[in-house]
Amino acid sequence: MSASLRLAVPGPLDQATGGYRYAAAMVAAWQAQGHRIAVEELAGTYPVCDDAAHTAAKACIARASDSETLLIDGLALPAFDGLALPKRTAALVHHPLGLETGLEPTVARAWLAAETARLAKIAAIVATSAATRRDLIAMGIDGAKIAVVEPGTHAVRTPLARRGKPRVLCVATLTPRKDHVALLRALARLRQFAWRADFVGATDRDPACAARVRAEIARLRLGRRVRLAGTCSAQALGRHYASAHLFALASRHEGYGMAFAEALAHRLPVVGLAAGAVPSVVPARAGILVPPGNIDLLAQALRRMLGPQRRRYARGTAALRFPDWPQQAARLWACLP
């Protein structure tokens, strides 16, 4: 039986990042809704692609039939450079690759220009937030062909009140863009509070960044307070959300901010940065967002959340409603050519 949709992603689909979680949740929902999905887990390295990546992209196109839609994850798109794409091709863009933190300005400009050229050739684009859609339009992409389908959240019933010493939860892969170092430095100023912190996220995607985070924990003498929990199953992640008192993440840019939405769905008040799509996810009644690059303001926000004001922000999460994955999967399916 042929597939209705062929999804191309770089590497295994079960990787524990927001982009892969988005794709995996969509696939599961589509399959439950009766759609036939073929997942192409492309070999090679991305987004700076090697020969294996280009070979995998060619093979993916060869396997695609005229009756299928080929949906290419934005991280995989560079592997398809120079190839004739099927007519029914769409791109899934979480955020422009050139906006990744840590790129040299000339490299960032080159990446943005290359991504603009790639997306100009594709008739249908799905962005995972309105903020990402605005970024793409600013790059010169025709807004008429960009649909927005935000991530879903998993339905939870988490009690509003949590007891015990404040537990801070941060869910993010250890990469420069997530800026765990800034969060550590802000937390280190609040030793008078009996907080503990769990940093959940892969530590092996950027070993140099992970080493810097570990060195900062040692330098600040936070080894007894901060735990690098690494990756975990969806069930274990749910337990982390359910046992935390507040969520904090100093990410410098988010295409959407799935971890923020999941935290709010678990009735966790949020501390973060007003960067990328985060302000559209976190309302003022449920969290405190500060400008990027200001450790003083980040520490002040955390101080408020570690004190009695936390309950007011927690109550602000109670009325928030986020769409679930089946709803968003149906929306995305309707956007595809």
C-alpha positions as CSV (number, residue, x, y, z in Angstrom):
1,M,0.0,0.0,0.0
2,S,1.5,3.3,-1.1
3,A,1.8,6.3,1.3
4,S,-0.3,9.4,1.2
5,L,2.6,11.4,2.6
6,R,6.4,11.0,2.7
7,L,8.1,12.9,5.5
8,A,11.8,13.5,5.2
9,V,13.7,14.2,8.4
10,P,17.5,14.2,9.1
11,G,18.3,11.1,11.1
12,P,16.1,9.1,13.5
13,L,12.7,10.5,14.2
14,D,12.8,9.7,17.9
15,Q,15.4,12.3,18.8
16,A,14.5,14.4,21.8
17,T,14.3,17.9,20.4
18,G,11.3,20.1,19.8
19,G,11.5,19.8,16.1
20,Y,11.6,16.0,16.1
21,R,9.0,15.8,18.8
22,Y,6.7,17.9,16.6
23,A,7.2,15.6,13.6
24,A,6.8,12.4,15.6
25,A,3.6,13.6,17.3
26,M,2.2,14.6,13.9
27,V,3.1,11.2,12.4
28,A,1.4,9.4,15.3
29,A,-1.7,11.5,15.0
30,W,-1.9,11.1,11.3
31,Q,-1.6,7.3,11.6
32,A,-4.3,7.3,14.2
33,Q,-6.5,9.3,11.8
34,G,-6.0,6.7,9.1
35,H,-3.4,8.4,6.9
36,R,-0.6,6.4,5.3
37,I,2.7,7.8,6.2
38,A,6.2,6.9,5.1
39,V,9.0,8.4,7.2
40,E,12.4,8.9,5.5
41,E,15.1,9.1,8.2
42,L,17.8,10.5,6.1
43,A,21.4,9.5,6.7
44,G,24.3,12.0,6.8
45,T,25.0,15.3,8.6
46,Y,22.9,18.4,8.6
47,P,22.5,21.3,7.9
48,V,26.0,21.4,6.5
49,C,25.5,18.3,4.4
50,D,27.9,15.6,3.5
51,D,27.8,13.1,0.6
52,A,25.7,10.7,2.6
53,A,23.0,13.4,3.1
54,H,22.8,14.2,-0.6
55,T,22.7,10.5,-1.5
56,A,19.9,10.0,0.9
57,A,17.9,13.0,-0.5
58,K,18.3,11.6,-4.1
59,A,17.0,8.2,-2.9
60,C,14.1,9.8,-1.1
61,I,13.0,11.6,-4.3
62,A,13.4,8.4,-6.3
63,R,11.0,6.5,-3.9
64,A,8.4,9.3,-3.9
65,S,5.4,8.6,-6.2
66,D,3.3,11.2,-8.0
67,S,0.4,10.4,-5.7
68,E,2.3,11.3,-2.5
69,T,3.1,14.6,-0.9
70,L,6.7,15.0,0.0
71,L,7.1,17.0,3.2
72,I,10.7,18.0,4.0
73,D,11.8,19.2,7.4
74,G,13.6,22.5,7.1
75,L,16.8,21.1,8.7
76,A,17.0,18.5,5.9
77,L,16.3,20.9,3.0
78,P,20.0,21.7,2.2
79,A,20.5,18.0,1.2
80,F,18.0,18.5,-1.6
81,D,19.9,21.4,-3.2
82,G,20.2,21.0,-7.0
83,L,17.6,18.2,-7.1
84,A,14.3,18.3,-9.1
85,L,11.6,18.2,-6.4
86,P,8.3,16.4,-7.0
87,K,5.4,18.8,-7.8
88,R,3.7,18.0,-4.5
89,T,6.5,19.1,-2.2
90,A,6.1,21.1,1.0
91,A,8.6,22.3,3.6
92,L,8.2,22.3,7.4
93,V,10.1,25.2,8.9
94,H,10.6,25.5,12.7
95,H,12.8,28.6,12.4
96,P,15.3,29.9,9.8
97,L,18.6,28.1,10.1
98,G,20.5,31.4,9.8
99,L,19.0,32.6,13.1
100,E,20.8,29.9,15.1
101,T,22.8,31.4,17.9
102,G,26.6,31.4,17.6
103,L,26.9,31.8,13.8
104,E,29.4,34.3,12.5
105,P,27.5,37.2,10.8
106,T,28.7,36.3,7.3
107,V,27.8,32.7,7.8
108,A,24.3,33.6,9.1
109,R,23.7,35.8,6.1
110,A,24.8,33.1,3.7
111,W,22.6,30.6,5.4
112,L,19.6,32.9,5.2
113,A,20.2,33.6,1.6
114,A,20.5,29.9,0.7
115,E,17.4,29.1,2.7
116,T,15.4,31.9,0.9
117,A,16.5,30.5,-2.5
118,R,15.4,26.9,-1.5
119,L,12.0,27.9,-0.1
120,A,11.3,30.1,-3.1
121,K,11.2,26.9,-5.2
122,I,8.6,25.2,-2.9
123,A,4.9,25.9,-3.4
124,A,3.7,25.2,0.1
125,I,5.5,26.0,3.4
126,V,4.3,25.2,6.9
127,A,5.7,27.3,9.7
128,T,5.3,26.2,13.4
129,S,4.5,29.7,14.6
130,A,3.3,33.1,13.4
131,A,6.8,34.5,14.5
132,T,8.5,32.1,12.2
133,R,6.2,33.1,9.4
134,R,7.1,36.7,10.0
135,D,10.8,35.8,9.9
136,L,10.3,34.0,6.5
137,I,8.4,36.9,5.0
138,A,11.2,39.2,6.2
139,M,13.6,37.0,4.2
140,G,11.6,37.6,1.1
141,I,9.4,34.5,1.0
142,D,5.8,35.0,-0.3
143,G,3.5,35.0,2.8
144,A,0.6,33.7,0.7
145,K,2.2,30.3,0.6
146,I,3.1,30.0,4.3
147,A,0.6,28.4,6.6
148,V,1.0,28.4,10.4
149,V,0.4,25.2,12.4
150,E,1.6,25.5,16.0
151,P,2.6,22.4,18.0
152,G,0.0,20.6,20.1
153,T,0.2,19.8,23.7
154,H,-0.6,16.6,25.6
155,A,-3.7,16.8,27.8
156,V,-2.7,16.8,31.5
157,R,-4.4,17.1,34.8
158,T,-1.8,18.5,37.1
159,P,-2.6,20.0,40.5
160,L,-2.1,23.7,40.8
161,A,-0.4,23.6,44.2
162,R,2.9,21.9,44.7
163,R,4.6,21.3,48.0
164,G,8.2,21.1,49.1
165,K,11.3,23.1,48.2
166,P,11.1,25.0,44.9
167,R,12.2,22.8,42.0
168,V,13.1,24.7,38.8
169,L,12.7,22.8,35.5
170,C,14.5,23.6,32.3
171,V,13.8,21.5,29.2
172,A,16.2,22.1,26.3
173,T,19.1,20.5,24.5
174,L,22.4,21.9,25.6
175,T,23.2,24.2,22.7
176,P,24.3,27.8,22.7
177,R,20.9,29.1,21.6
178,K,19.3,27.7,24.8
179,D,21.8,29.6,26.9
180,H,21.9,27.4,30.0
181,V,24.9,29.5,31.2
182,A,22.8,32.6,31.5
183,L,20.2,30.7,33.6
184,L,22.9,29.3,35.8
185,R,24.4,32.7,36.5
186,A,20.9,34.1,37.4
187,L,20.1,31.2,39.7
188,A,23.5,31.5,41.4
189,R,22.5,34.9,42.7
190,L,19.6,33.4,44.6
191,R,21.3,31.0,47.0
192,Q,19.2,32.3,49.9
193,F,16.3,30.3,48.4
194,A,16.3,26.5,48.8
195,W,15.8,25.8,45.1
196,R,16.9,22.8,43.1
197,A,17.0,22.6,39.3
198,D,16.7,19.8,36.8
199,F,18.1,20.5,33.3
200,V,16.4,18.0,31.0
201,G,17.8,17.7,27.5
202,A,20.4,16.1,25.3
203,T,24.0,16.7,26.3
204,D,25.7,15.1,23.3
205,R,24.5,17.3,20.3
206,D,27.0,20.0,21.0
207,P,29.7,18.5,23.3
208,A,31.6,21.9,23.5
209,C,28.5,23.6,24.8
210,A,27.8,20.8,27.2
211,A,31.3,21.2,28.5
212,R,30.8,24.9,29.1
213,V,27.6,24.3,31.0
214,R,29.3,21.7,33.2
215,A,32.3,24.0,33.8
216,E,29.9,26.8,34.8
217,I,28.1,24.6,37.3
218,A,31.5,23.8,38.8
219,R,32.7,27.4,38.8
220,L,29.5,28.6,40.5
221,R,29.5,25.7,42.9
222,L,26.1,24.6,42.0
223,G,26.8,20.9,41.8
224,R,24.5,20.1,44.7
225,R,21.6,22.1,43.3
226,V,21.7,21.6,39.5
227,R,21.2,18.2,37.9
228,L,21.9,17.6,34.2
229,A,19.3,14.9,33.6
230,G,20.0,14.3,29.9
231,T,17.3,13.0,27.6
232,C,14.4,11.0,28.9
233,S,11.2,9.2,27.8
234,A,8.0,11.1,27.3
235,Q,6.6,9.5,30.4
236,A,9.6,10.6,32.5
237,L,9.4,14.1,31.0
238,G,5.8,14.3,32.1
239,R,6.9,13.4,35.6
240,H,9.5,16.2,35.6
241,Y,6.8,18.7,34.6
242,A,4.4,17.3,37.2
243,S,6.9,17.6,40.1
244,A,8.4,21.0,39.3
245,H,7.3,24.3,40.8
246,L,8.3,26.6,37.9
247,F,9.8,26.4,34.4
248,A,12.8,28.5,33.3
249,L,14.6,28.7,30.0
250,A,16.8,31.5,28.8
251,S,16.6,30.6,25.1
252,R,17.7,33.4,22.8
253,H,15.3,32.4,20.0
254,E,12.4,30.0,19.6
255,G,10.5,29.2,16.5
256,Y,7.6,28.4,18.8
257,G,8.7,27.2,22.2
258,M,7.1,23.8,22.7
259,A,8.7,23.4,26.2
260,F,7.1,26.6,27.3
261,A,3.7,25.5,26.1
262,E,4.0,22.1,27.8
263,A,5.1,23.8,31.0
264,L,2.0,26.1,31.0
265,A,-0.2,23.1,30.2
266,H,1.2,21.5,33.3
267,R,0.3,24.7,35.2
268,L,3.9,25.7,35.7
269,P,4.6,29.5,35.8
270,V,7.4,30.5,33.5
271,V,10.5,32.6,33.5
272,G,12.1,33.2,30.1
273,L,13.3,35.7,27.5
274,A,11.1,37.8,25.3
275,A,12.7,36.3,22.2
276,G,11.3,34.8,19.0
277,A,7.8,33.3,19.4
278,V,8.0,33.0,23.2
279,P,5.9,36.2,23.9
280,S,3.1,34.8,21.8
281,V,3.1,31.5,23.9
282,V,3.6,32.9,27.4
283,P,1.0,35.5,28.6
284,A,1.9,38.0,31.2
285,R,-0.4,36.5,33.8
286,A,1.4,33.2,33.6
287,G,5.0,34.1,33.4
288,I,7.8,36.7,33.4
289,L,9.7,37.4,30.2
290,V,12.8,39.7,30.2
291,P,14.9,41.1,27.4
292,P,17.8,38.9,26.2
293,G,21.2,39.5,27.5
294,N,20.2,40.9,30.9
295,I,21.2,38.6,33.8
296,D,20.1,41.1,36.4
297,L,16.5,41.1,35.1
298,L,16.5,37.3,34.7
299,A,17.6,36.9,38.3
300,Q,14.9,39.4,39.5
301,A,12.3,37.4,37.6
302,L,13.5,34.2,39.2
303,R,13.5,35.8,42.6
304,R,9.8,36.7,42.2
305,M,9.0,33.2,41.1
306,L,10.8,31.6,44.0
307,G,8.8,33.7,46.4
308,P,5.1,33.9,47.2
309,Q,4.2,35.6,43.9
310,R,4.7,32.3,42.2
311,R,1.2,31.2,43.2
312,R,-0.3,34.2,41.5
313,Y,1.4,33.3,38.2
314,A,0.5,29.6,38.7
315,R,-3.1,30.6,39.0
316,G,-2.7,32.5,35.7
317,T,-2.0,29.2,33.9
318,A,-5.3,27.7,34.9
319,A,-7.5,29.2,32.2
320,L,-5.0,28.7,29.4
321,R,-6.0,26.3,26.6
322,F,-3.7,24.8,24.0
323,P,-4.7,22.7,21.0
324,D,-4.0,19.0,21.2
325,W,-1.9,17.0,18.7
326,P,-4.8,15.4,16.8
327,Q,-6.3,18.9,16.2
328,Q,-3.0,20.3,14.9
329,A,-2.3,17.2,12.8
330,A,-5.6,17.7,11.0
331,R,-4.8,21.3,10.4
332,L,-1.4,20.5,9.0
333,W,-2.8,17.8,6.8
334,A,-5.3,20.3,5.3
335,C,-2.4,22.6,4.4
336,L,-0.5,20.1,2.3
337,P,-0.6,20.0,-1.5
